Amino acid sequence: MCSGYSDADYRLNKCITPGEYQRRVGQYYQGPLWREDILPFPRYLFFCLQSAASQGQEVVDNFLDTSFLADGVTTLRAYIAATPELVGWQEASASYRYPSGK
């Protein structure tokens, strides 16, 4: 589950002070935190899709149609349809095996 924040919300609600922000973020990165050009990491997205699929098609459909990219407009379903390496996620999911012990 993810929740929406803006840079200002994060600074006010999570970091409180400029020093805490510097400790958590500023020492590593100076740009904006919430950007519209960030795309899902394919392997993590695959695991999310696999998890949704384990709960049935209704859950998959809900996940694909109500989850959006950082642009706030593009659904995961549209992103996957437009991303060739992700189009076959269901077939890949059916053949995927977790490493032993998991």
MODELLER restraints for C-alpha pairs under 7 A, 6 or more apart:
rsr = mdl.restraints
at = mdl.atoms
rsr.add(forms.Gaussian(group=physical.xy_distance, feature=features.Distance(at['CA:6:A'], at['CA:34:A']), mean=6.23, stdev=0.5))
rsr.add(forms.Gaussian(group=physical.xy_distance, feature=features.Distance(at['CA:7:A'], at['CA:32:A']), mean=6.73, stdev=0.5))
rsr.add(forms.Gaussian(group=physical.xy_distance, feature=features.Distance(at['CA:7:A'], at['CA:33:A']), mean=5.92, stdev=0.5))
rsr.add(forms.Gaussian(group=physical.xy_distance, feature=features.Distance(at['CA:7:A'], at['CA:34:A']), mean=6.30, stdev=0.5))
rsr.add(forms.Gaussian(group=physical.xy_distance, feature=features.Distance(at['CA:11:A'], at['CA:21:A']), mean=6.50, stdev=0.5))
rsr.add(forms.Gaussian(group=physical.xy_distance, feature=features.Distance(at['CA:15:A'], at['CA:21:A']), mean=5.18, stdev=0.5))
rsr.add(forms.Gaussian(group=physical.xy_distance, feature=features.Distance(at['CA:35:A'], at['CA:70:A']), mean=6.66, stdev=0.5))
rsr.add(forms.Gaussian(group=physical.xy_distance, feature=features.Distance(at['CA:36:A'], at['CA:70:A']), mean=4.72, stdev=0.5))
rsr.add(forms.Gaussian(group=physical.xy_distance, feature=features.Distance(at['CA:36:A'], at['CA:71:A']), mean=4.56, stdev=0.5))
rsr.add(forms.Gaussian(group=physical.xy_distance, feature=features.Distance(at['CA:37:A'], at['CA:70:A']), mean=6.67, stdev=0.5))
rsr.add(forms.Gaussian(group=physical.xy_distance, feature=features.Distance(at['CA:38:A'], at['CA:70:A']), mean=6.08, stdev=0.5))
rsr.add(forms.Gaussian(group=physical.xy_distance, feature=features.Distance(at['CA:39:A'], at['CA:69:A']), mean=6.62, stdev=0.5))
rsr.add(forms.Gaussian(group=physical.xy_distance, feature=features.Distance(at['CA:46:A'], at['CA:89:A']), mean=6.90, stdev=0.5))
rsr.add(forms.Gaussian(group=physical.xy_distance, feature=features.Distance(at['CA:50:A'], at['CA:93:A']), mean=6.09, stdev=0.5))
rsr.add(forms.Gaussian(group=physical.xy_distance, feature=features.Distance(at['CA:52:A'], at['CA:59:A']), mean=5.74, stdev=0.5))
rsr.add(forms.Gaussian(group=physical.xy_distance, feature=features.Distance(at['CA:52:A'], at['CA:60:A']), mean=5.12, stdev=0.5))
rsr.add(forms.Gaussian(group=physical.xy_distance, feature=features.Distance(at['CA:53:A'], at['CA:59:A']), mean=6.94, stdev=0.5))
rsr.add(forms.Gaussian(group=physical.xy_distance, feature=features.Distance(at['CA:53:A'], at['CA:60:A']), mean=5.48, stdev=0.5))
rsr.add(forms.Gaussian(group=physical.xy_distance, feature=features.Distance(at['CA:64:A'], at['CA:75:A']), mean=6.49, stdev=0.5))
rsr.add(forms.Gaussian(group=physical.xy_distance, feature=features.Distance(at['CA:64:A'], at['CA:76:A']), mean=4.92, stdev=0.5))
rsr.add(forms.Gaussian(group=physical.xy_distance, feature=features.Distance(at['CA:64:A'], at['CA:77:A']), mean=4.76, stdev=0.5))
rsr.add(forms.Gaussian(group=physical.xy_distance, feature=features.Distance(at['CA:65:A'], at['CA:75:A']), mean=5.76, stdev=0.5))
rsr.add(forms.Gaussian(group=physical.xy_distance, feature=features.Distance(at['CA:65:A'], at['CA:76:A']), mean=6.58, stdev=0.5))
rsr.add(forms.Gaussian(group=physical.xy_distance, feature=features.Distance(at['CA:65:A'], at['CA:77:A']), mean=6.10, stdev=0.5))
rsr.add(forms.Gaussian(group=physical.xy_distance, feature=features.Distance(at['CA:66:A'], at['CA:75:A']), mean=6.71, stdev=0.5))
rsr.add(forms.Gaussian(group=physical.xy_distance, feature=features.Distance(at['CA:67:A'], at['CA:75:A']), mean=5.68, stdev=0.5))
rsr.add(forms.Gaussian(group=physical.xy_distance, feature=features.Distance(at['CA:67:A'], at['CA:76:A']), mean=5.78, stdev=0.5))
rsr.add(forms.Gaussian(group=physical.xy_distance, feature=features.Distance(at['CA:68:A'], at['CA:74:A']), mean=5.42, stdev=0.5))
rsr.add(forms.Gaussian(group=physical.xy_distance, feature=features.Distance(at['CA:68:A'], at['CA:75:A']), mean=4.36, stdev=0.5))
rsr.add(forms.Gaussian(group=physical.xy_distance, feature=features.Distance(at['CA:68:A'], at['CA:76:A']), mean=5.69, stdev=0.5))
rsr.add(forms.Gaussian(group=physical.xy_distance, feature=features.Distance(at['CA:69:A'], at['CA:75:A']), mean=6.33, stdev=0.5))
rsr.add(forms.Gaussian(group=physical.xy_distance, feature=features.Distance(at['CA:69:A'], at['CA:76:A']), mean=6.74, stdev=0.5))
rsr.add(forms.Gaussian(group=physical.xy_distance, feature=features.Distance(at['CA:80:A'], at['CA:86:A']), mean=5.49, stdev=0.5))
rsr.add(forms.Gaussian(group=physical.xy_distance, feature=features.Distance(at['CA:80:A'], at['CA:87:A']), mean=5.62, stdev=0.5))
rsr.add(forms.Gaussian(group=physical.xy_distance, feature=features.Distance(at['CA:81:A'], at['CA:87:A']), mean=5.70, stdev=0.5))
